Amino acid sequence: MPRGYKLIHQQTFQTRDQAKQAVFEYIEVFYNQERLHSANGYLSPINYELRHQAA
């Protein structure tokens, strides 16, 4: 089970805005920066960008 699924489902939110913020943070902070993608040569997006900035 993905880490983010557990993170979100183990929390109780008082408001919809708190839940939306938690989902946004998961997507922007964890998922978008750490996931591997075949189009990036199986690098995370941040590592792909760093590699190409240095070139």
Distance bins in CASP14 RR format, pairs under 12 A and 6 or more apart:
PFRMAT RR
TARGET T0000
AUTHOR 0000-0000-0000
RMODE 2
METHOD distances of the structure
MODEL  1
1 7 0 0 0 0 0 1 0 0 0 0 0
1 8 0 0 0 0 0 1 0 0 0 0 0
1 9 0 0 0 0 1 0 0 0 0 0 0
1 10 0 0 0 0 0 1 0 0 0 0 0
2 8 0 0 0 0 1 0 0 0 0 0 0
2 9 0 0 0 0 0 1 0 0 0 0 0
2 26 0 0 0 0 1 0 0 0 0 0 0
2 27 0 0 0 0 0 1 0 0 0 0 0
2 30 0 0 0 0 1 0 0 0 0 0 0
2 31 0 0 0 0 1 0 0 0 0 0 0
2 34 0 0 0 0 0 1 0 0 0 0 0
2 35 0 0 0 0 1 0 0 0 0 0 0
3 9 0 0 0 0 0 1 0 0 0 0 0
3 10 0 0 0 0 0 1 0 0 0 0 0
3 26 0 0 0 0 1 0 0 0 0 0 0
3 29 0 0 0 0 0 1 0 0 0 0 0
3 30 1 0 0 1 0 0 0 0 0 0 0
3 31 0 0 0 0 1 0 0 0 0 0 0
3 34 0 0 0 0 1 0 0 0 0 0 0
3 35 0 0 0 0 0 1 0 0 0 0 0
4 10 0 0 0 0 1 0 0 0 0 0 0
4 11 0 0 0 0 0 1 0 0 0 0 0
4 22 0 0 0 0 1 0 0 0 0 0 0
4 23 0 0 0 0 1 0 0 0 0 0 0
4 25 0 0 0 0 0 1 0 0 0 0 0
4 26 1 0 1 0 0 0 0 0 0 0 0
4 27 0 0 0 0 1 0 0 0 0 0 0
4 29 0 0 0 0 0 1 0 0 0 0 0
4 30 1 0 0 1 0 0 0 0 0 0 0
4 31 1 0 0 1 0 0 0 0 0 0 0
4 34 0 0 0 0 0 1 0 0 0 0 0
4 35 0 0 0 0 0 1 0 0 0 0 0
5 11 0 0 0 0 0 1 0 0 0 0 0
5 23 0 0 0 0 0 1 0 0 0 0 0
5 26 0 0 0 0 1 0 0 0 0 0 0
5 30 0 0 0 0 0 1 0 0 0 0 0
5 31 0 0 0 0 0 1 0 0 0 0 0
6 26 0 0 0 0 0 1 0 0 0 0 0
6 30 0 0 0 0 0 1 0 0 0 0 0
7 19 0 0 0 0 0 1 0 0 0 0 0
7 22 1 0 0 1 0 0 0 0 0 0 0
7 23 0 0 0 0 1 0 0 0 0 0 0
7 25 0 0 0 0 1 0 0 0 0 0 0
7 26 1 0 0 1 0 0 0 0 0 0 0
7 27 0 0 0 0 0 1 0 0 0 0 0
7 29 0 0 0 0 0 1 0 0 0 0 0
7 30 0 0 0 0 1 0 0 0 0 0 0
7 31 0 0 0 0 0 1 0 0 0 0 0
8 18 0 0 0 0 0 1 0 0 0 0 0
8 19 1 0 0 1 0 0 0 0 0 0 0
8 20 0 0 0 0 0 1 0 0 0 0 0
8 21 0 0 0 0 0 1 0 0 0 0 0
8 22 1 0 1 0 0 0 0 0 0 0 0
8 23 1 0 0 1 0 0 0 0 0 0 0
8 24 0 0 0 0 0 1 0 0 0 0 0
8 25 0 0 0 0 1 0 0 0 0 0 0
8 26 1 0 0 1 0 0 0 0 0 0 0
8 27 0 0 0 0 0 1 0 0 0 0 0
8 30 0 0 0 0 0 1 0 0 0 0 0
8 31 0 0 0 0 0 1 0 0 0 0 0
9 19 0 0 0 0 0 1 0 0 0 0 0
9 22 0 0 0 0 0 1 0 0 0 0 0
9 23 0 0 0 0 0 1 0 0 0 0 0
9 26 0 0 0 0 0 1 0 0 0 0 0
10 22 0 0 0 0 0 1 0 0 0 0 0
11 18 0 0 0 0 1 0 0 0 0 0 0
11 19 0 0 0 0 1 0 0 0 0 0 0
11 21 0 0 0 0 0 1 0 0 0 0 0
11 22 1 0 0 1 0 0 0 0 0 0 0
11 23 0 0 0 0 0 1 0 0 0 0 0
11 25 0 0 0 0 0 1 0 0 0 0 0
11 26 0 0 0 0 0 1 0 0 0 0 0
12 18 0 0 0 0 1 0 0 0 0 0 0
12 19 0 0 0 0 1 0 0 0 0 0 0
12 22 0 0 0 0 0 1 0 0 0 0 0
13 19 1 0 1 0 0 0 0 0 0 0 0
13 20 0 0 0 0 1 0 0 0 0 0 0
13 21 0 0 0 0 1 0 0 0 0 0 0
13 22 1 0 0 1 0 0 0 0 0 0 0
13 23 0 0 0 0 1 0 0 0 0 0 0
14 21 0 0 0 0 0 1 0 0 0 0 0
14 22 0 0 0 0 0 1 0 0 0 0 0
15 21 0 0 0 0 1 0 0 0 0 0 0
15 22 0 0 0 0 0 1 0 0 0 0 0
16 22 0 0 0 0 0 1 0 0 0 0 0
16 23 0 0 0 0 0 1 0 0 0 0 0
17 23 0 0 0 0 0 1 0 0 0 0 0
17 24 0 0 0 0 0 1 0 0 0 0 0
18 24 0 0 0 0 0 1 0 0 0 0 0
18 25 0 0 0 0 0 1 0 0 0 0 0
19 25 0 0 0 0 0 1 0 0 0 0 0
19 26 0 0 0 0 0 1 0 0 0 0 0
20 26 0 0 0 0 0 1 0 0 0 0 0
20 27 0 0 0 0 0 1 0 0 0 0 0
21 27 0 0 0 0 0 1 0 0 0 0 0
21 28 0 0 0 0 0 1 0 0 0 0 0
21 29 0 0 0 0 0 1 0 0 0 0 0
22 28 0 0 0 0 0 1 0 0 0 0 0
22 29 0 0 0 0 0 1 0 0 0 0 0
22 30 0 0 0 0 0 1 0 0 0 0 0
23 29 0 0 0 0 0 1 0 0 0 0 0
23 30 0 0 0 0 0 1 0 0 0 0 0
23 31 0 0 0 0 1 0 0 0 0 0 0
24 30 0 0 0 0 0 1 0 0 0 0 0
24 31 0 0 0 0 0 1 0 0 0 0 0
24 32 0 0 0 0 0 1 0 0 0 0 0
25 31 0 0 0 0 1 0 0 0 0 0 0
25 32 0 0 0 0 0 1 0 0 0 0 0
25 33 0 0 0 0 0 1 0 0 0 0 0
26 32 0 0 0 0 1 0 0 0 0 0 0
26 33 0 0 0 0 0 1 0 0 0 0 0
26 34 0 0 0 0 0 1 0 0 0 0 0
26 35 0 0 0 0 0 1 0 0 0 0 0
27 33 0 0 0 0 1 0 0 0 0 0 0
27 34 0 0 0 0 0 1 0 0 0 0 0
27 35 0 0 0 0 0 1 0 0 0 0 0
28 34 0 0 0 0 0 1 0 0 0 0 0
28 35 0 0 0 0 0 1 0 0 0 0 0
28 45 0 0 0 0 0 1 0 0 0 0 0
28 46 0 0 0 0 0 1 0 0 0 0 0
29 35 0 0 0 0 0 1 0 0 0 0 0
29 46 0 0 0 0 0 1 0 0 0 0 0
30 44 0 0 0 0 0 1 0 0 0 0 0
30 45 0 0 0 0 0 1 0 0 0 0 0
30 46 0 0 0 0 0 1 0 0 0 0 0
31 37 0 0 0 0 0 1 0 0 0 0 0
31 44 0 0 0 0 0 1 0 0 0 0 0
31 45 0 0 0 0 1 0 0 0 0 0 0
31 46 0 0 0 0 0 1 0 0 0 0 0
32 40 0 0 0 0 0 1 0 0 0 0 0
32 44 0 0 0 0 1 0 0 0 0 0 0
32 45 1 0 0 1 0 0 0 0 0 0 0
32 46 0 0 0 0 1 0 0 0 0 0 0
32 48 0 0 0 0 0 1 0 0 0 0 0
32 49 0 0 0 0 0 1 0 0 0 0 0
33 43 0 0 0 0 0 1 0 0 0 0 0
33 44 1 0 0 1 0 0 0 0 0 0 0
33 45 1 0 0 1 0 0 0 0 0 0 0
33 46 1 0 1 0 0 0 0 0 0 0 0
33 47 0 0 0 0 1 0 0 0 0 0 0
33 48 0 0 0 0 0 1 0 0 0 0 0
33 49 0 0 0 0 1 0 0 0 0 0 0
33 50 0 0 0 0 0 1 0 0 0 0 0
34 40 0 0 0 0 0 1 0 0 0 0 0
34 43 0 0 0 0 0 1 0 0 0 0 0
34 44 1 0 1 0 0 0 0 0 0 0 0
34 45 0 0 0 0 1 0 0 0 0 0 0
34 46 1 0 0 1 0 0 0 0 0 0 0
34 47 0 0 0 0 1 0 0 0 0 0 0
34 48 0 0 0 0 0 1 0 0 0 0 0
35 42 0 0 0 0 0 1 0 0 0 0 0
35 43 0 0 0 0 0 1 0 0 0 0 0
35 44 1 0 0 1 0 0 0 0 0 0 0
35 45 1 0 0 1 0 0 0 0 0 0 0
35 46 0 0 0 0 0 1 0 0 0 0 0
35 47 0 0 0 0 0 1 0 0 0 0 0
35 48 0 0 0 0 0 1 0 0 0 0 0
36 42 1 0 1 0 0 0 0 0 0 0 0
36 43 1 0 0 1 0 0 0 0 0 0 0
36 44 1 0 1 0 0 0 0 0 0 0 0
36 45 0 0 0 0 1 0 0 0 0 0 0
36 46 0 0 0 0 0 1 0 0 0 0 0
36 47 0 0 0 0 1 0 0 0 0 0 0
36 48 0 0 0 0 1 0 0 0 0 0 0
37 43 1 0 0 1 0 0 0 0 0 0 0
37 44 1 0 0 1 0 0 0 0 0 0 0
37 45 1 0 0 1 0 0 0 0 0 0 0
37 46 0 0 0 0 0 1 0 0 0 0 0
37 47 0 0 0 0 0 1 0 0 0 0 0
37 48 0 0 0 0 1 0 0 0 0 0 0
38 48 0 0 0 0 0 1 0 0 0 0 0
39 45 0 0 0 0 1 0 0 0 0 0 0
39 48 0 0 0 0 1 0 0 0 0 0 0
40 46 0 0 0 0 1 0 0 0 0 0 0
40 47 1 0 0 1 0 0 0 0 0 0 0
40 48 1 0 1 0 0 0 0 0 0 0 0
40 49 0 0 0 0 1 0 0 0 0 0 0
40 50 0 0 0 0 0 1 0 0 0 0 0
40 51 0 0 0 0 1 0 0 0 0 0 0
40 52 0 0 0 0 1 0 0 0 0 0 0
41 47 0 0 0 0 1 0 0 0 0 0 0
41 48 1 0 0 1 0 0 0 0 0 0 0
41 51 0 0 0 0 1 0 0 0 0 0 0
41 52 0 0 0 0 0 1 0 0 0 0 0
42 48 0 0 0 0 1 0 0 0 0 0 0
43 49 0 0 0 0 1 0 0 0 0 0 0
43 50 0 0 0 0 1 0 0 0 0 0 0
43 51 1 0 0 1 0 0 0 0 0 0 0
43 52 0 0 0 0 1 0 0 0 0 0 0
44 50 0 0 0 0 1 0 0 0 0 0 0
44 51 0 0 0 0 0 1 0 0 0 0 0
45 51 0 0 0 0 0 1 0 0 0 0 0
45 52 0 0 0 0 0 1 0 0 0 0 0
46 52 0 0 0 0 0 1 0 0 0 0 0
46 53 0 0 0 0 0 1 0 0 0 0 0
47 53 0 0 0 0 0 1 0 0 0 0 0
47 54 0 0 0 0 0 1 0 0 0 0 0
48 54 0 0 0 0 0 1 0 0 0 0 0
48 55 0 0 0 0 0 1 0 0 0 0 0
49 55 0 0 0 0 0 1 0 0 0 0 0
END
